[in-house]
Amino acid sequence: MADTSPPRPLPLPALPPSQIAQVRVLVVDDHELVRYGTARLIESEPDLVVCGEAAGTRTALQLLQSAGFDLAIIDLTLQEGNGLDLVREISHSFPNVRMIVCSMHDEALYAFRVLRAGARGYVNKQEATKKLLMAIRKVLAGGVFVSQQLTQELLAQTAGISALDALQPQHRLSDRELQVYEFIGESLTVKQIAERLQISPKTVEFHRERLRNKLGLAGNRDLARHAAQWFREQSESGLI
């Protein structure tokens, strides 16, 4: 069953003044042009410097191992691997690196997940020019950054009056199930999904069965249609 409890990121202290003058940033995004634009936006601030760029998880982790970073800006869709898995790995292996996810994906569906995985903020790419620097400042100061709407939902969850269960059924999916569901919506085969997620085809089949049960679907054809419709709606809304 998907974890729908409100994320409670452990508090991190603000970076000391001696470090603020040299905040080292890693940008992880599958589009070169987006990486370039993000890096230029960040480096418009005199105390921020982009010291590495990566298109996928492997390069990102290699950079983190070879050089010290204070902050990583991460997209959810990457050339290889998955942004949510990368957040989880960085949180485990590099706990002092703060992370902000900057993505087109639906904030209502993904923001809680990335916060639970260890990120300190979520910024929609459509608002990145206005909000990314604000998010960076808040995260470097030890805070958590999400939209006002998500802040209200966090408070509602804490009060036990969350409306998530009444929303689209995708909210009930686990992180891995949602990844598989999205790839099914993209018409990827079981083998392709297994390669993307670096899991076995048998595990993909297991997740497909769980998806059918959770979504009340009779078979794989119904699941494929259901996922394709959702993916199309997300794409048309600019959320993927």
Residue pairs with C-beta under 8 A, 6 or more apart in sequence:
1 172
1 174
2 171
2 172
2 173
2 174
2 175
2 177
3 116
3 174
4 112
4 157
4 162
4 164
4 165
4 171
4 172
5 157
6 112
6 154
6 157
6 158
6 162
7 112
7 115
7 116
7 154
9 115
9 118
9 119
9 120
9 144
11 142
12 98
12 120
12 142
13 142
14 140
14 141
14 142
15 23
15 70
15 140
19 70
20 47
20 140
21 47
22 47
22 49
23 47
23 48
23 49
23 70
23 71
23 140
24 49
24 51
24 67
24 68
24 69
24 70
24 71
25 42
25 48
25 49
25 50
25 51
25 69
25 70
25 71
25 72
25 73
26 50
26 51
26 52
26 53
26 54
26 60
26 63
26 64
26 69
26 71
26 72
26 73
26 97
27 35
27 38
27 39
27 42
27 50
27 52
27 53
27 54
27 72
27 73
28 53
28 54
28 55
28 56
28 57
28 60
28 72
28 73
28 74
28 75
28 78
28 83
28 86
29 35
29 38
29 53
29 55
29 73
29 74
29 75
29 78
29 102
30 55
30 56
30 75
30 77
30 78
30 79
32 55
34 75
34 125
35 53
35 55
38 50
38 73
38 102
38 128
38 132
39 50
39 53
41 128
41 129
41 132
41 133
42 48
42 49
42 50
42 73
42 132
42 133
42 136
43 49
43 50
44 133
45 133
45 136
48 136
51 67
51 69
52 63
52 67
52 69
54 60
54 63
55 78
55 79
55 80
56 78
56 79
56 80
56 81
57 78
57 80
57 81
57 82
57 85
57 86
57 89
58 80
58 81
60 72
60 74
60 86
60 90
61 86
61 89
61 90
61 93
63 69
64 72
64 90
64 93
64 94
64 97
69 94
69 97
70 96
70 97
70 98
70 140
71 97
71 98
71 99
71 100
71 136
71 139
71 140
72 90
72 97
72 98
72 99
72 100
73 99
73 100
73 102
73 132
74 83
74 86
74 87
74 99
74 100
74 101
74 102
74 119
75 83
75 101
75 102
75 103
75 125
76 82
76 83
76 84
76 101
76 103
76 105
76 110
76 114
77 83
77 103
77 104
77 105
77 240
78 86
80 196
81 196
81 198
82 179
82 196
82 197
83 101
83 103
83 114
84 110
84 113
84 114
84 117
84 175
84 179
85 197
87 99
87 101
87 114
87 117
87 118
87 119
88 117
88 118
90 97
90 99
90 118
91 99
91 117
91 118
91 119
92 118
98 120
98 139
98 140
99 114
99 118
99 119
99 120
99 121
100 119
100 120
100 121
100 122
100 123
100 132
100 135
100 136
100 139
100 145
101 110
101 111
101 114
101 119
101 121
101 122
101 123
102 122
102 123
102 124
102 125
102 128
102 132
103 110
103 122
103 123
103 124
103 125
104 124
104 125
104 126
104 238
104 239
104 240
105 234
105 239
105 240
106 234
106 237
106 239
106 240
107 122
107 124
107 146
107 147
107 149
107 150
108 149
108 150
108 153
108 167
108 171
109 168
109 170
109 171
109 178
110 122
111 122
111 146
111 147
111 150
112 150
113 175
113 178
114 122
115 122
115 144
115 146
117 175
120 139
120 143
120 144
120 145
121 135
121 138
121 139
121 144
121 145
121 146
122 145
122 146
122 147
122 150
123 131
123 132
123 135
123 145
124 131
124 147
126 238
131 145
134 145
135 145
138 144
138 145
139 145
146 154
153 162
153 163
153 164
156 162
156 163
157 164
164 171
165 171
165 172
168 230
169 214
169 215
170 178
170 181
170 230
172 214
173 181
173 211
173 214
174 210
176 197
176 207
177 207
177 210
177 211
177 214
179 197
180 193
180 197
180 204
180 207
180 208
180 211
181 211
181 227
181 230
182 227
182 231
182 240
183 192
183 193
183 196
183 197
184 193
184 208
184 211
184 223
184 224
184 227
184 228
185 227
185 228
185 229
185 230
185 231
185 232
185 234
186 231
187 224
187 228
188 196
190 201
190 204
190 205
190 208
191 201
193 204
194 200
194 201
194 203
194 204
197 204
208 220
208 223
211 217
211 223
211 227
212 218
212 219
212 220
212 222
212 223
215 223
215 226
217 223
217 226
231 240
234 240
